[in-house]
């Protein structure tokens, strides 16, 4: 998965290739979650209904959220409507996959493989909303499942079996990856050179509006 990411970066440097990692983590997470839910120890401890609920409920939440976002984009953005007319089959497939992990939605504007099917033009506020919903997904799915997995480990004699360990590792990686990705995004938006330049430009424009002297960030007078 990581090797695939770097291969994509080499041949498609302008694409948002991090979506490849998101897809990999999403599939590994759902597979390990299903294995955990069907594990003998999970049934013995009596938490099987909770394990299933923490998989099904977030999936329904993600699916409904993506459909609402799509309908709103189609209604308000003609470019998205035209894109969907040409790529409705792929959009249907990845919308269903977004139920697993809502940020799979970002594949639509990732320019992956430089294919037009992945060149939708969603609004910036829509992308931010998906990111926020991704945090919600971590809170309502990954964190409770992680706690449930730890509980199963300490409530059974053979708790540290390969399936449970694999599910714990997968959930932990998903949580860490999700929060670290947003931490780096926040750092870039708030403290990156581009963000500083945008703030300077905004100040310059404000000075022009009020007829003030251009703002000098190096001046302390």
C-alpha positions, 0 to 999 in steps of 0.5 A: 500500500505504501509502495503503491502510494510512492509509485503513484507519486512518481508517475502522477505527481499532480494527483492527490495520491494520499487517497490511495492510502485512505482506500487501503486503510479503509479496506483493511479496517472493514475486513478486520472489523468484520473478522473481529465481529464474527470472532468466537471471543466477541460472541463469548463476551456478549458484545457481538451486538455492539461490534455489529452496531459500531460497523453498521450504524456509522456506515449508514451515517456515512452513506446518507451524508454522502448522498446529501452532499451529492444532491446539494452539489448537483443542485448548486454546481452545474459542473458537478452535474455534468461530471456526474452525467458522464461518470454516474457508474463510478460515482455509484460504486465509490459512493457505496464504498464511502459508507466504509470510510467517508473520506473515500469521497475525496477520490472524486476530485483526486485526479487519480491516474489523471483520469477524468472520472476523478476530476470532479470540481467540488467546492472547498466548503464541501471538501472541508465538510467531508473532512469534518465528517471523517473526524465524526467517523473516528469518534463514533466508530473507531474509538468505540471499536478500539475500546470494545476490542481492548475490553474483549482482550481482557475479558477472555483467557485467549484474548490476544489471538491473531484476529483480535490483535490484527483488529486492534492494530488496524483500528489504532492505525486508522485513528492515528492516521486520521488525526495526524493527517488533519494535524498536518493539514491544520499546520499547512493552512495555519502556519505554511508559507502559502497561508502567511502569504494569503494573510499578507495579501488580505492585509494589503487588500484591506489597506487599499480599500481604506486608503492606508499605506501598504502593510509592512510585516517587518515594521515595528513602528 
